[in-house]
Amino acid sequence: MADQDSFAANILGVGNLVGSDINKSYTPQTEEVGAPIDVLTLKMSDEDLINLAKDWQQKHDGYYPKIEGRAKMNKVYYAGAEWQAGQTVKKGIPSNLIFEAQETFLPEALAKNPEPVVWSDNTAEGMEASNQIKSMLQYKADTMGLRKKLGISLRHWSIYFIGILKHGWDEKAKDFTLMVRNPKNFVWDPDAYIDEIGRYIGAFIGERVTVSAKKLIELFPEQKIWIAMKVDGRLGTKITYTEWWTDEYCFYTFEDIVLDKHRNQFYNYDKTEKNTEQEQADYGLEAETVTPAKNHFAQPMMPYSFFSIFSLQEQPHDITNLIEQSIPNQDRIVRRDYQIDKNLGTGNNSIALSGQSFTVETARQAAQALEDGDPVLVPDGQVDNAIKRIPASALPAGLLQSQEIDKQTLRNIFGTQGLTSEKANANTTARGIISNQNKDSSRIGGGIGESLEQLSDNTFNWWLQLMYVFYDEPHYSAIVGQGIAVQYTQIINSNLNRQFVVSVSPNSMTPKDEVSERNEAVSLWSAKAIDPINLAKKLNMPDPMEFAKAVVLWNINPQQYYQTYFPENQQPTPGQSPQAGGIPNEQQPTDTGLAAPGPENNLLQQVPLQ
């Protein structure tokens, strides 16, 4: 065949030979005594797995159509099309408030990357290890585009009632991966649900993956003959296989064949070694020695993190979402837009022309002339009786007000009323604007924001688990730390010999008002409620320690401060006191309220300058 390459042709030829049962006999294979067994080996027959897959698919088919129809409706409204009689009307709707509201709250909820928080024991080694893991998590969140992927998951949730992130391992890059997966490609357990920390609690889940036949052969080389025969040697053919997961194991199916099967590869299992009789006698060992594995997770889990908000934990998908709740308001807004447009279209006064003065043709010409502002000649001279303007009816009372109320109601569902730009007026104060924005920000943070933080929390914990499993070699990170300094970190799983708690700093993803934070810091300093180091941190000083030393020295010993920071101006000039160290008399510092410097309270002895 023209589109078969030599590789495919060779496979087909070998396949015809191998696939034939003529003159063949089969003997069951036995395990070689003493041969090592892969810890990921799954001892389930292919037949049992295929039967499981069929049963799971049947359960999904009875559940998902109810979700699928609602998801299609959400997508239509988000895109700005109209839905009439079950069909999409391609023309855009006049005012797509759903799109406006979603694209307003989404950047508000994803203003910054989530900030990980890591704890361990209180030893110096534990704190150092926690800081290293935190730095690695921050580095990966930045380089892997975590905030952008959270945004795509949030958009998926707004349409498909659920968002999904998938964790994996890239053998070529030797590092873990994070991928956004489309919920419509999954096979769901109807009895499953998403728990409060974003985990899928269910018996199974399946993911349909579409690749070329060539890619499928690369993924499952042991099945290359069968795959090539299925596509008749056309390796560019698209194939959809299903990746099935439980917490304990994974297998892959294409039609009625199992492409591969194994235990959960993202978990370290205990290693069992058999001891010889001599070793048992010499060292007092048992028949088997079990070496406990090190993991961050207590048990294996499916490699997915899920975004869910409005869940009753009765089904995998949320019971509703913001777009679905806004559709009735959007419909009313569209109907009133058309009504307003129709009324405004007839806003120019209509014209009545006398049949005694004009014929049909001359009346048309006269109407066009009036519209163009040209003079009109009335044949019989009766101008007052020949032409009459009929005023258009006014818009119904309360129509515009009702339209505005519906728009506000829709924005309030999304929590964007205070975030939407409004025309400034004399009664609008900056404090009022900030107050309104804070109210809506807290509305978003209380629902969307907390769920995004929990999804990030689940993701960070997964990344640490993958470090336990795969970081056999050192991996490095570099982040910008305190004082705009670069911090370098090295992680290897042999050093992960303690338990860690990983979380996300609350509200770390919401936008920060830097002006308000600086004003707050200055107010705290004025009230003596903050120390110089934390003041410098809040003011984003490049070197908080040096700033604090200078402030303390200025308060307790201005003369020493001047000598330290201005050594080139140590010789007194006329009009200056030699005792002042070069400071003019009229600029001598006043009483600061601090005790005079002396041996018993000289902070220079406690805070040495560099």
MODA-V535169 format. One record per residue. OMEGA is omega as a letter, one per 20 degrees, with the letter a starting at -180 (none if undefined). Layout:
omega=OMEGA
omega=OMEGA
//
This chain:
omega=a
omega=a
omega=r
omega=r
omega=a
omega=r
omega=a
omega=a
omega=r
omega=r
omega=a
omega=r
omega=r
omega=a
omega=r
omega=a
omega=a
omega=a
omega=a
omega=r
omega=a
omega=r
omega=r
omega=r
omega=a
omega=r
omega=a
omega=r
omega=r
omega=r
omega=r
omega=a
omega=r
omega=a
omega=r
omega=r
omega=r
omega=a
omega=a
omega=a
omega=r
omega=a
omega=r
omega=a
omega=r
omega=a
omega=r
omega=a
omega=r
omega=r
omega=r
omega=a
omega=r
omega=r
omega=r
omega=r
omega=r
omega=r
omega=r
omega=a
omega=r
omega=a
omega=a
omega=a
omega=r
omega=r
omega=a
omega=a
omega=r
omega=r
omega=r
omega=r
omega=r
omega=a
omega=r
omega=a
omega=r
omega=a
omega=r
omega=r
omega=r
omega=a
omega=a
omega=r
omega=r
omega=a
omega=r
omega=r
omega=a
omega=a
omega=a
omega=r
omega=a
omega=a
omega=a
omega=a
omega=r
omega=r
omega=a
omega=a
omega=a
omega=a
omega=r
omega=a
omega=a
omega=r
omega=r
omega=a
omega=a
omega=a
omega=a
omega=r
omega=r
omega=a
omega=a
omega=r
omega=a
omega=r
omega=r
omega=r
omega=a
omega=r
omega=r
omega=r
omega=r
omega=r
omega=r
omega=r
omega=r
omega=r
omega=r
omega=r
omega=r
omega=r
omega=r
omega=r
omega=r
omega=r
omega=a
omega=r
omega=a
omega=a
omega=a
omega=r
omega=a
omega=a
omega=r
omega=a
omega=r
omega=r
omega=r
omega=r
omega=r
omega=r
omega=r
omega=r
omega=a
omega=r
omega=a
omega=r
omega=r
omega=r
omega=a
omega=r
omega=a
omega=r
omega=a
omega=a
omega=r
omega=a
omega=r
omega=a
omega=a
omega=r
omega=a
omega=a
omega=r
omega=a
omega=r
omega=a
omega=a
omega=a
omega=a
omega=r
omega=a
omega=r
omega=a
omega=r
omega=a
omega=a
omega=a
omega=r
omega=r
omega=a
omega=a
omega=r
omega=r
omega=r
omega=r
omega=r
omega=a
omega=a
omega=a
omega=r
omega=r
omega=r
omega=r
omega=a
omega=a
omega=r
omega=r
omega=r
omega=r
omega=r
omega=r
omega=r
omega=r
omega=a
omega=a
omega=a
omega=a
omega=a
omega=a
omega=a
omega=a
omega=a
omega=a
omega=r
omega=a
omega=a
omega=r
omega=r
omega=r
omega=a
omega=r
omega=a
omega=r
omega=a
omega=r
omega=r
omega=a
omega=r
omega=a
omega=a
omega=q
omega=r
omega=a
omega=a
omega=a
omega=r
omega=a
omega=a
omega=r
omega=a
omega=a
omega=r
omega=r
omega=a
omega=a
omega=r
omega=r
omega=r
omega=a
omega=a
omega=a
omega=a
omega=r
omega=a
omega=r
omega=r
omega=a
omega=r
omega=r
omega=r
omega=r
omega=r
omega=r
omega=r
omega=r
omega=a
omega=a
omega=a
omega=r
omega=a
omega=r
omega=a
omega=r
omega=r
omega=a
omega=r
omega=a
omega=r
omega=r
omega=r
omega=r
omega=r
omega=r
omega=a
omega=r
omega=r
omega=r
omega=a
omega=a
omega=r
omega=a
omega=r
omega=a
omega=a
omega=a
omega=a
omega=r
omega=a
omega=r
omega=a
omega=a
omega=a
omega=r
omega=a
omega=r
omega=r
omega=a
omega=a
omega=a
omega=r
omega=a
omega=a
omega=r
omega=r
omega=r
omega=r
omega=r
omega=r
omega=a
omega=a
omega=a
omega=r
omega=r
omega=r
omega=r
omega=a
omega=r
omega=r
omega=r
omega=r
omega=r
omega=a
omega=r
omega=a
omega=r
omega=a
omega=r
omega=a
omega=a
omega=r
omega=r
omega=a
omega=a
omega=r
omega=r
omega=a
omega=a
omega=r
omega=r
omega=r
omega=a
omega=r
omega=r
omega=r
omega=r
omega=r
omega=r
omega=a
omega=a
omega=r
omega=a
omega=r
omega=r
omega=a
omega=a
omega=r
omega=a
omega=a
omega=a
omega=a
omega=a
omega=a
omega=r
omega=r
omega=r
omega=a
omega=r
omega=r
omega=a
omega=r
omega=r
omega=a
omega=r
omega=a
omega=a
omega=r
omega=r
omega=r
omega=a
omega=r
omega=r
omega=r
omega=r
omega=r
omega=r
omega=r
omega=r
omega=r
omega=r
omega=a
omega=a
omega=a
omega=a
omega=a
omega=a
omega=a
omega=r
omega=r
omega=a
omega=r
omega=a
omega=a
omega=a
omega=r
omega=r
omega=r
omega=r
omega=r
omega=r
omega=r
omega=r
omega=r
omega=r
omega=r
omega=a
omega=r
omega=r
omega=r
omega=r
omega=a
omega=a
omega=a
omega=a
omega=a
omega=a
omega=r
omega=r
omega=r
omega=r
omega=r
omega=r
omega=r
omega=r
omega=r
omega=r
omega=r
omega=r
omega=a
omega=r
omega=r
omega=r
omega=r
omega=r
omega=a
omega=a
omega=a
omega=r
omega=r
omega=a
omega=r
omega=a
omega=r
omega=r
omega=r
omega=r
omega=a
omega=a
omega=r
omega=r
omega=r
omega=a
omega=r
omega=a
omega=a
omega=r
omega=r
omega=r
omega=a
omega=r
omega=r
omega=r
omega=a
omega=r
omega=r
omega=a
omega=r
omega=a
omega=r
omega=r
omega=r
omega=a
omega=r
omega=a
omega=a
omega=a
omega=a
omega=r
omega=r
omega=a
omega=r
omega=r
omega=r
omega=r
omega=r
omega=r
omega=r
omega=r
omega=r
omega=r
omega=r
omega=r
omega=r
omega=a
omega=a
omega=r
omega=a
omega=a
omega=a
omega=r
omega=r
omega=r
omega=r
omega=r
omega=r
omega=r
omega=r
omega=a
omega=a
omega=a
omega=a
omega=r
omega=r
omega=a
omega=r
omega=a
omega=a
omega=a
omega=a
omega=r
omega=a
omega=a
omega=a
omega=a
omega=a
omega=r
omega=r
omega=a
omega=a
omega=a
omega=a
omega=r
omega=a
omega=a
omega=a
omega=a
omega=a
omega=r
omega=r
omega=r
omega=a
omega=r
omega=r
omega=r
omega=a
omega=a
omega=r
omega=r
omega=r
omega=r
omega=a
omega=a
omega=r
omega=r
omega=a
omega=r
omega=a
omega=a
omega=a
omega=r
omega=r
omega=a
omega=a
omega=r
omega=a
omega=a
omega=a
omega=r
omega=a
omega=r
omega=r
omega=a
omega=a
omega=a
omega=r
omega=r
omega=none
//
